[in-house]
Amino acid sequence: MSPVHLLSTTLLLLISTHIDVSVSHPTCSAPQTLPLRREIYDNGRIFDISHRYTPHMPAFESPDGVGQFLWLPKSMKNGSIANNSEMKMGTHTGTHVDAPGHVFDGYFDDGFDVDTLDLGVLNGPALLVDVPRDKNITAEVMRSLNIPRGVLRVLFRTLNTDRRFMFKKEFDSSYVGFMRDGAQWLVDNTNIKLVGIDYLSVAAYDDLIPSHLVLLEGREIILVEGLKLDDVPAGIYNVHCLPLRLLGAEGSPIRCILIKS
């Protein structure tokens, strides 16, 4: 049989047997194992110190947690060509960063948003320290920590980590944070430019706004809040934190990691 006759015969067979040659969605076989979710990478060299976003994580001054923040309006199961999620949540949710416009309305109007934060401050050598567990961060506590003058980035691990506050849905105002005098001591006596802490606010609830004002007034200190510091040994690391480039926003979710020096 000639090639032309062979091709014609094949086409007739396809038509007569109603073979479906249309394009369909790609499929894959069922996974053999569950997805791997990790906190530590590269044989213990990299620590993820960002909290996983869930509906049950705490939200500031809320008894109900964050709630639903993620939707799937376009689903392949419902006929879409791809899955496309949407999310809606506050910019100070979970592990996040504060820009000066958070507590200074003039700075907010002038455009000092998260897109203006210095990535050189958010990335580099950092010291993870343990704060005495029986008190907020006062001037006395700051003095007792004996942080060397040249240190630029400090992550403060407190009773918040021990009490696992970031894993509890209901907001707890008894969290540990900076009192105003502790914030002032930091500004006056250290070179610290990145302050990280293990709950939703760097400032103690009783000094919520005063401590923020002291730390953010000079527009040199960056606040990273809601860090996950459990199971990470105290010491010196390289920290890497990257906020979203949200033009006009005074806060942003942030992914932070520590890498052993």
Rosetta silent file (secondary structure, phi, psi, omega in degrees, C-alpha in Angstrom):
SEQUENCE: MSPVHLLSTTLLLLISTHIDVSVSHPTCSAPQTLPLRREIYDNGRIFDISHRYTPHMPAFESPDGVGQFLWLPKSMKNGSIANNSEMKMGTHTGTHVDAPGHVFDGYFDDGFDVDTLDLGVLNGPALLVDVPRDKNITAEVMRSLNIPRGVLRVLFRTLNTDRRFMFKKEFDSSYVGFMRDGAQWLVDNTNIKLVGIDYLSVAAYDDLIPSHLVLLEGREIILVEGLKLDDVPAGIYNVHCLPLRLLGAEGSPIRCILIKS
SCORE:     score description
SCORE:     0.000 S_00000001
   1 L     0.000  137.638 -179.035    0.000    0.000    0.000 S_00000001
   2 L   -73.560  159.111  178.287    1.304    3.446   -0.906 S_00000001
   3 H   -56.534  -37.221 -179.006    1.946    6.058    1.847 S_00000001
   4 H   -64.358  -46.252  179.684   -0.998    8.152    0.592 S_00000001
   5 H   -63.743  -36.206 -179.958   -3.404    5.199    0.805 S_00000001
   6 H   -64.850  -43.184  178.535   -2.041    4.315    4.282 S_00000001
   7 H   -64.000  -43.249 -179.792   -2.672    7.852    5.568 S_00000001
   8 H   -62.395  -42.993  179.883   -6.193    7.918    4.118 S_00000001
   9 H   -62.419  -40.845  179.911   -7.030    4.579    5.698 S_00000001
  10 H   -63.217  -42.496  179.401   -5.746    5.762    9.114 S_00000001
  11 H   -64.145  -41.828  179.002   -7.880    8.907    8.972 S_00000001
  12 H   -62.523  -39.232  178.341  -10.973    6.895    8.037 S_00000001
  13 H   -64.279  -40.342  178.633  -10.394    4.569   10.974 S_00000001
  14 H   -61.398  -43.404 -178.008  -10.062    7.516   13.365 S_00000001
  15 H   -69.788  -43.212 -174.221  -13.333    9.003   12.127 S_00000001
  16 H   -70.639  -28.185 -179.135  -15.248    5.748   12.046 S_00000001
  17 L   -98.173    4.966  175.727  -14.236    4.722   15.577 S_00000001
  18 L    55.338   41.545  177.542  -14.844    8.216   17.007 S_00000001
  19 L   -70.246  131.203 -179.115  -11.405    8.436   18.608 S_00000001
  20 L   -85.395  111.789  179.569  -11.102   11.688   20.646 S_00000001
  21 L  -107.586   17.170  179.963   -7.949   13.495   19.570 S_00000001
  22 L   -75.617  160.770 -179.760   -8.782   16.793   21.358 S_00000001
  23 L   -82.158  135.023  177.652   -6.409   18.388   23.878 S_00000001
  24 L  -122.589  170.109  177.794   -7.234   17.823   27.579 S_00000001
  25 L   -62.114  141.105  175.319   -5.845   19.083   30.865 S_00000001
  26 L   -64.914  144.550  178.134   -2.547   17.495   31.835 S_00000001
  27 L  -124.937  161.548  176.004   -2.822   14.951   34.599 S_00000001
  28 L  -136.862  155.604  179.999   -0.330   13.385   36.955 S_00000001
  29 L   -70.060  158.417  179.878   -0.351   10.226   38.943 S_00000001
  30 L   -60.557  138.291 -179.308   -1.212   10.340   42.628 S_00000001
  31 L   -63.832  144.363 -179.946    1.773   11.363   44.771 S_00000001
  32 L   -80.277  -26.182  179.474    3.531    8.535   46.513 S_00000001
  33 L  -134.190  162.404  176.214    4.350   10.685   49.587 S_00000001
  34 L   -73.696  153.899  176.475    2.943   13.785   51.244 S_00000001
  35 L   -58.243  142.298 -179.067    4.549   17.180   50.487 S_00000001
  36 L   -89.515  119.387  175.942    7.531   17.847   52.723 S_00000001
  37 L  -110.617  125.361 -171.383    7.171   20.936   54.928 S_00000001
  38 L  -123.655  158.200  172.213   10.362   21.925   56.711 S_00000001
  39 L  -112.917  -24.225 -178.081   11.637   24.409   59.271 S_00000001
  40 E  -127.115  136.824 -174.921   15.334   23.571   58.868 S_00000001
  41 E  -126.515  165.182  171.753   17.166   23.145   55.559 S_00000001
  42 L    54.150   50.639  176.464   20.548   22.106   54.192 S_00000001
  43 L    57.226   40.764  175.548   21.450   19.716   57.018 S_00000001
  44 L    87.553    8.372 -178.265   20.774   22.230   59.776 S_00000001
  45 L   -87.514  -28.874 -175.643   22.460   25.223   58.164 S_00000001
  46 E  -119.320  127.218  177.116   19.335   27.229   57.297 S_00000001
  47 E  -110.685  126.741  173.100   16.503   28.007   59.735 S_00000001
  48 E   -84.541  114.029 -177.794   13.171   29.315   58.501 S_00000001
  49 L  -107.594   23.394  173.505   12.146   31.845   61.160 S_00000001
  50 L  -103.191  142.983  177.785    8.899   32.886   59.463 S_00000001
  51 L   -81.330  143.880  174.390    5.573   31.528   60.639 S_00000001
  52 L   -70.228  134.286 -179.597    3.412   29.541   58.259 S_00000001
  53 L   -79.940  122.304  177.984    0.225   31.463   57.411 S_00000001
  54 L  -138.462  160.484  177.421   -2.893   29.658   58.598 S_00000001
  55 L   -64.195  -17.792 -174.636   -6.453   30.766   59.494 S_00000001
  56 L   -98.814    4.583  177.881   -5.713   29.909   63.135 S_00000001
  57 L   -77.033  155.756 -174.253   -2.682   32.139   63.636 S_00000001
  58 L   -71.654  150.883  171.985   -3.181   35.146   65.954 S_00000001
  59 L  -123.976  145.554 -172.643   -4.236   38.589   64.785 S_00000001
  60 L   -58.398  126.158  177.603   -3.617   41.701   66.851 S_00000001
  61 L    61.073   22.803  178.664   -6.349   42.283   69.469 S_00000001
  62 L  -114.348  136.095  174.909   -8.552   39.557   67.975 S_00000001
  63 L   -83.385   -9.343 -170.273   -9.903   36.529   69.852 S_00000001
  64 L  -106.817    1.000 -178.931  -10.658   34.729   66.587 S_00000001
  65 L    74.774 -170.993 -175.936   -7.303   34.658   64.818 S_00000001
  66 L   -68.883  -38.031 -176.372   -6.691   35.590   61.205 S_00000001
  67 L    77.064 -172.035 -178.997   -9.575   33.553   59.788 S_00000001
  68 L   -64.319  128.906  178.422   -9.940   32.701   56.134 S_00000001
  69 L  -130.072   -5.271 -174.962   -7.520   34.709   54.031 S_00000001
  70 E  -127.616  132.394  179.287   -7.115   32.466   50.981 S_00000001
  71 E  -130.320  158.903  177.486   -9.656   31.621   48.281 S_00000001
  72 E  -123.162   78.309 -177.418   -9.539   29.650   45.017 S_00000001
  73 E   -70.382  -26.140  177.607  -11.888   31.505   42.653 S_00000001
  74 E  -117.000  112.735 -174.708  -10.398   29.830   39.578 S_00000001
  75 L  -125.094  137.350  176.237  -10.127   26.075   39.941 S_00000001
  76 H   -64.349  -29.622  177.796   -9.203   23.412   37.412 S_00000001
  77 H   -66.758  -22.999  179.357  -11.798   21.183   39.063 S_00000001
  78 H  -104.009   15.025  173.131  -14.408   23.746   38.061 S_00000001
  79 L   103.133   -3.687  177.335  -13.207   24.073   34.494 S_00000001
  80 L   -71.876  155.017 -178.777  -10.480   26.739   34.696 S_00000001
  81 L   -76.301  -15.017  178.166   -7.328   26.146   32.692 S_00000001
  82 L  -156.343  160.240  173.718   -5.216   26.626   35.861 S_00000001
  83 L   -83.703  129.776  179.082   -5.609   27.055   39.617 S_00000001
  84 E  -136.810  111.974 -179.017   -5.390   30.714   40.706 S_00000001
  85 E   -89.116  158.612  171.364   -5.739   31.697   44.367 S_00000001
  86 E  -128.547  148.814  177.339   -6.543   35.096   45.856 S_00000001
  87 E  -135.342  153.194  177.511   -5.734   36.318   49.362 S_00000001
  88 L  -145.191  119.115  178.310   -6.838   39.142   51.621 S_00000001
  89 L  -161.179  166.159  178.778   -5.269   39.943   54.990 S_00000001
  90 L   -67.887  153.050 -179.200   -3.739   42.798   56.958 S_00000001
  91 L   -74.735  -10.657  177.735   -0.200   43.882   56.142 S_00000001
  92 L  -108.867   37.286 -179.214    0.787   43.296   59.793 S_00000001
  93 L   -96.234  138.340  176.656   -0.270   39.641   59.778 S_00000001
  94 L    61.174 -148.122  175.886    2.046   36.860   60.898 S_00000001
  95 L   -70.928  120.650 -172.467    5.768   37.454   60.449 S_00000001
  96 E  -151.573  172.894 -179.359    5.920   41.001   59.126 S_00000001
  97 E  -121.683  147.536  175.526    7.837   44.252   58.962 S_00000001
  98 E  -106.335  134.065  170.857    6.913   47.776   60.109 S_00000001
  99 L  -100.259  162.825 -177.107    7.775   50.877   58.099 S_00000001
 100 H   -55.537  -30.732 -179.270    7.959   54.374   59.704 S_00000001
 101 H   -68.103   -4.682  179.976    4.526   55.278   58.348 S_00000001
 102 H   -63.235  -39.883 -176.277    2.990   52.702   60.693 S_00000001
 103 L  -124.989   -0.979  176.531    2.847   55.160   63.616 S_00000001
 104 L  -118.747  107.939 -175.933    3.819   58.493   62.035 S_00000001
 105 H   -65.212  -32.488  177.064    1.083   59.848   59.800 S_00000001
 106 H   -64.370  -41.773  176.629    3.425   62.452   58.335 S_00000001
 107 H   -64.624  -37.578  177.956    5.856   59.748   57.278 S_00000001
 108 H   -60.684  -47.790 -179.495    2.943   57.814   55.800 S_00000001
 109 H   -64.630  -31.455 -178.321    1.874   60.828   53.731 S_00000001
 110 H   -82.513   -4.855  174.034    5.472   61.439   52.640 S_00000001
 111 L    94.406   18.405  178.167    5.787   57.906   51.273 S_00000001
 112 L   -82.018   75.738 -175.171    8.003   56.188   53.846 S_00000001
 113 L  -104.023 -173.560 -177.046    6.487   52.784   53.069 S_00000001
 114 H   -66.792  -22.427  179.250    7.885   49.247   52.983 S_00000001
 115 H   -71.339  -14.667 -179.653    9.226   49.823   49.468 S_00000001
 116 H   -97.509   -2.025 -177.887   11.670   52.369   50.935 S_00000001
 117 L   -69.324  144.533 -175.119   13.150   50.041   53.581 S_00000001
 118 L   -80.834  112.810  178.176   16.880   49.369   53.307 S_00000001
 119 H   -66.355  -21.401  175.040   17.572   45.784   52.241 S_00000001
 120 H   -66.055  -29.865  176.107   21.109   46.268   53.507 S_00000001
 121 H   -78.541  -37.487 -176.078   19.674   46.479   57.019 S_00000001
 122 H   -77.711   -5.133 -178.535   17.329   43.530   56.499 S_00000001
 123 E  -138.255  125.270  178.903   20.153   41.260   55.355 S_00000001
 124 E   151.159 -174.076 -179.597   23.462   40.597   57.099 S_00000001
 125 E   -60.192  137.566 -177.167   25.073   39.339   60.323 S_00000001
 126 E  -141.680  152.919  178.428   22.645   39.161   63.251 S_00000001
 127 E  -111.498  124.245  173.042   22.701   38.209   66.916 S_00000001
 128 E   -97.194  118.356 -176.809   19.957   36.023   68.398 S_00000001
 129 E  -120.578  152.740  174.684   19.733   36.683   72.161 S_00000001
 130 E   -98.583  124.580  179.402   17.614   35.286   74.974 S_00000001
 131 L   -86.842  141.056  173.950   15.819   37.895   77.065 S_00000001
 132 L   -49.304  133.198 -166.272   15.299   37.239   80.812 S_00000001
 133 L   -79.937   -5.008 -171.929   11.963   35.474   80.962 S_00000001
 134 L  -103.808   10.812 -175.854   10.364   37.322   83.882 S_00000001
 135 L  -159.413  164.235  172.612    9.988   40.846   82.490 S_00000001
 136 L   -72.359  173.348 -177.371    9.447   43.134   79.524 S_00000001
 137 E   -87.130   97.037  179.591   12.423   44.657   77.704 S_00000001
 138 L   -99.670  178.903  174.295   13.286   47.667   79.846 S_00000001
 139 H   -61.100  -39.411  178.580   16.414   49.803   79.969 S_00000001
 140 H   -61.568  -44.575  179.283   17.648   47.567   82.773 S_00000001
 141 H   -64.357  -44.931  179.442   17.137   44.446   80.677 S_00000001
 142 H   -59.077  -42.460  178.775   18.839   46.007   77.657 S_00000001
 143 H   -62.322  -39.161 -176.450   21.816   46.947   79.800 S_00000001
 144 H   -70.641  -21.950 -178.534   22.032   43.415   81.210 S_00000001
 145 H   -73.355  -19.964  176.432   22.189   41.817   77.755 S_00000001
 146 L    52.814   46.885  178.758   25.611   43.391   77.119 S_00000001
 147 L   -73.078  124.073 -179.147   25.096   43.594   73.373 S_00000001
 148 L   -55.907  143.825 -174.003   28.367   44.756   71.747 S_00000001
 149 L   -57.413  -34.263 -174.773   28.190   48.290   70.420 S_00000001
 150 L   -81.996   -4.408 -178.534   28.933   47.351   66.815 S_00000001
 151 L   -70.001  130.013 -175.880   26.093   44.839   66.426 S_00000001
 152 L  -100.747  -23.923 -174.316   23.562   46.089   63.844 S_00000001
 153 E  -133.492  125.565 -179.286   20.870   43.385   63.917 S_00000001
 154 E  -133.200  131.564  174.025   19.407   41.716   66.998 S_00000001
 155 E  -107.302  121.673 -174.923   16.617   39.164   67.295 S_00000001
 156 E   -99.208  113.111  176.346   15.128   39.095   70.792 S_00000001
 157 E   -95.560  129.116 -171.321   13.786   35.723   71.941 S_00000001
 158 L  -128.626 -171.005  175.072   11.447   36.088   74.902 S_00000001
 159 H   -59.527  -21.052  178.171    8.849   34.312   76.996 S_00000001
 160 H   -57.455  -39.099  178.485    6.598   34.634   73.932 S_00000001
 161 H   -68.126  -45.789 -179.704    8.471   31.730   72.343 S_00000001
 162 H   -59.527  -38.243 -177.196    8.288   29.593   75.482 S_00000001
 163 L   -88.854    0.388  174.696    4.538   30.191   75.744 S_00000001
 164 L    53.693   42.463 -178.119    4.064   29.567   71.998 S_00000001
 165 H   -59.690  -35.800 -177.974    1.923   32.677   71.607 S_00000001
 166 H   -73.619   -7.959  177.121    2.286   32.711   67.812 S_00000001
 167 H  -101.932    4.767 -179.305    0.744   29.234   67.683 S_00000001
 168 L  -109.494  133.179 -174.763   -2.376   30.287   69.620 S_00000001
 169 L   -64.352  -41.539 -174.966   -5.377   31.720   67.801 S_00000001
 170 L   -80.204  130.660  177.337   -6.464   34.129   70.529 S_00000001
 171 L   -62.982  139.439 -179.239   -4.432   37.316   70.925 S_00000001
 172 L  -124.243  112.604 -175.994   -2.718   37.606   74.318 S_00000001
 173 L   -75.604   -2.860  178.552   -1.908   41.102   75.567 S_00000001
 174 L   -86.516    8.927 -179.577    0.482   39.738   78.208 S_00000001
 175 L   -58.640  158.397  178.875    3.155   39.191   75.558 S_00000001
 176 L   -89.296  136.473  176.877    6.710   40.445   76.180 S_00000001
 177 L  -159.601 -172.583 -178.871    7.937   43.507   74.315 S_00000001
 178 E   -78.817  129.922  164.437    9.834   46.767   74.639 S_00000001
 179 L   -81.357  164.109 -175.509    8.840   49.298   77.233 S_00000001
 180 H   -58.775  -41.595 -177.503    9.487   52.899   76.260 S_00000001
 181 H   -68.226  -31.902  175.669   12.637   53.197   78.380 S_00000001
 182 H   -67.240  -41.074  177.171   14.031   49.995   76.860 S_00000001
 183 H   -63.771  -42.434  179.802   13.413   51.324   73.360 S_00000001
 184 H   -65.026  -39.350  178.594   15.056   54.627   74.265 S_00000001
 185 H   -63.063  -40.750  177.811   18.075   52.837   75.734 S_00000001
 186 H   -60.144  -45.939 -178.547   18.473   50.883   72.512 S_00000001
 187 H   -64.785  -40.696 -172.939   18.371   54.056   70.425 S_00000001
 188 H   -82.249  -25.210 -168.329   20.784   55.954   72.684 S_00000001
 189 H  -123.968    2.985  178.998   23.329   53.247   73.495 S_00000001
 190 L  -133.727  170.869  173.709   23.541   50.804   70.587 S_00000001
 191 L  -104.609   18.005 -175.164   24.039   50.759   66.829 S_00000001
 192 L   -65.417  129.428  178.921   21.147   48.349   66.310 S_00000001
 193 L  -117.434  -17.243  174.141   19.218   49.002   63.088 S_00000001
 194 E  -122.791  122.094  177.550   17.141   45.808   62.863 S_00000001
 195 E  -114.558  118.873  177.949   15.027   44.781   65.847 S_00000001
 196 E  -116.137  145.749 -179.460   13.297   41.403   65.642 S_00000001
 197 E  -145.863  165.495 -168.765   10.912   39.882   68.162 S_00000001
 198 L  -102.704   29.730  168.416    8.785   36.771   68.604 S_00000001
 199 L  -148.782 -176.256 -168.717    5.231   38.159   68.739 S_00000001
 200 L   -69.256  -14.633  178.625    3.012   40.480   66.736 S_00000001
 201 L  -138.879  137.809  175.165    4.423   43.689   68.226 S_00000001
 202 L   -72.197  -22.195 -177.094    7.916   44.720   69.228 S_00000001
 203 E   -96.241  135.937  174.715    6.347   47.041   71.811 S_00000001
 204 L   -58.796  148.966 -173.930    4.857   45.798   75.068 S_00000001
 205 H   -59.220  -36.058 -178.596    1.086   46.225   75.142 S_00000001
 206 H   -73.744  -17.237  177.693    1.251   48.790   77.961 S_00000001
 207 H  -126.566   38.793 -169.411    3.701   50.933   75.965 S_00000001
 208 H   -55.001  -58.383 -177.860    2.400   50.046   72.524 S_00000001
 209 H   -78.781  -44.553 -179.740    2.587   53.418   70.773 S_00000001
 210 H   -54.719  -42.878 -179.422    5.320   55.122   72.857 S_00000001
 211 H   -67.718  -41.002  175.940    7.840   52.341   72.157 S_00000001
 212 H   -60.131  -42.904 -178.782    7.014   52.307   68.442 S_00000001
 213 H   -61.003  -44.038  179.973    7.461   56.082   68.277 S_00000001
 214 H   -62.046  -44.348 -174.681   10.900   55.912   69.882 S_00000001
 215 H   -74.940  -32.517 -173.405   12.111   53.151   67.583 S_00000001
 216 H  -100.517   -9.255 -174.632   10.694   54.456   64.311 S_00000001
 217 L   -60.095  -41.306 -176.896   11.091   58.214   64.676 S_00000001
 218 L   -78.419   -6.988  179.227   14.607   58.337   63.232 S_00000001
 219 L    59.501   24.019  177.796   13.628   56.177   60.224 S_00000001
 220 L  -109.999  -25.095 -177.718   16.826   54.165   60.687 S_00000001
 221 L   -96.750  133.991  177.267   15.549   51.190   62.684 S_00000001
 222 E  -108.786  133.957 -178.178   13.477   48.480   61.001 S_00000001
 223 E  -104.477  125.327  175.132   11.108   46.373   63.086 S_00000001
 224 E  -116.396  121.842 -170.454   10.493   42.715   62.221 S_00000001
 225 E  -122.049  155.003  178.843    7.703   41.159   64.269 S_00000001
 226 L    76.146   33.418 -179.491    6.192   37.710   64.700 S_00000001
 227 L   -76.250  151.496  178.229    9.425   35.754   64.262 S_00000001
 228 L  -103.974   99.657 -171.256    9.562   31.997   64.841 S_00000001
 229 L  -112.923    9.928  177.577   12.600   31.514   67.071 S_00000001
 230 L   -71.547  146.309  176.140   11.881   28.181   68.739 S_00000001
 231 L    64.090   22.534  174.571   14.502   25.442   68.381 S_00000001
 232 L  -115.175  119.607  179.310   17.164   27.860   67.093 S_00000001
 233 L   -61.418  142.588  174.652   20.313   28.077   69.250 S_00000001
 234 L   -63.242  150.018  178.767   21.264   31.564   70.409 S_00000001
 235 E   149.047 -163.067 -176.071   24.252   33.022   68.623 S_00000001
 236 E  -101.027  133.333  179.832   25.459   34.766   65.497 S_00000001
 237 E  -138.297  174.306  162.627   23.868   34.090   62.094 S_00000001
 238 E  -100.973  124.093  179.041   23.327   35.749   58.766 S_00000001
 239 E  -100.001  143.390  176.382   19.736   36.923   58.592 S_00000001
 240 E  -134.662  114.558 -179.012   17.886   37.398   55.323 S_00000001
 241 E  -127.101  130.513 -178.536   14.500   39.133   55.358 S_00000001
 242 E  -131.784  109.047  174.428   12.598   40.236   52.256 S_00000001
 243 E   -81.256  163.477  173.740    9.318   42.177   52.444 S_00000001
 244 L   -72.942  151.388  178.890    6.972   42.572   49.520 S_00000001
 245 L   -87.635   74.425 -177.229    7.341   45.771   47.491 S_00000001
 246 L   -93.748   98.207 -179.191    3.935   47.154   48.443 S_00000001
 247 L   -61.855  124.215  178.244    3.854   50.758   47.298 S_00000001
 248 L    89.625   -2.388 -177.046    2.056   52.871   49.885 S_00000001
 249 L   -97.007  138.467 -179.752    1.891   50.159   52.564 S_00000001
 250 L   -90.396    0.368  177.260    3.238   50.757   56.087 S_00000001
 251 E  -153.982  164.709  179.138    3.695   47.024   56.706 S_00000001
 252 E  -159.916  141.220  165.792    4.263   43.814   54.790 S_00000001
 253 E   -55.679  149.370 -174.936    4.439   40.074   55.325 S_00000001
 254 E  -143.283  142.088  174.721    8.090   39.059   55.255 S_00000001
 255 E  -102.606  121.522 -179.075   10.042   35.833   54.764 S_00000001
 256 E  -121.910  139.479  174.419   13.025   35.587   57.090 S_00000001
 257 E  -133.677  155.090  170.790   15.702   32.934   57.344 S_00000001
 258 E  -114.532  136.886  176.704   18.832   32.483   59.450 S_00000001
 259 E  -120.503  129.412  179.265   21.955   30.926   57.984 S_00000001
 260 E   -58.735  134.122 -179.692   24.728   29.653   60.197 S_00000001
 261 L   -70.739    0.000    0.000   27.845   31.777   59.846 S_00000001
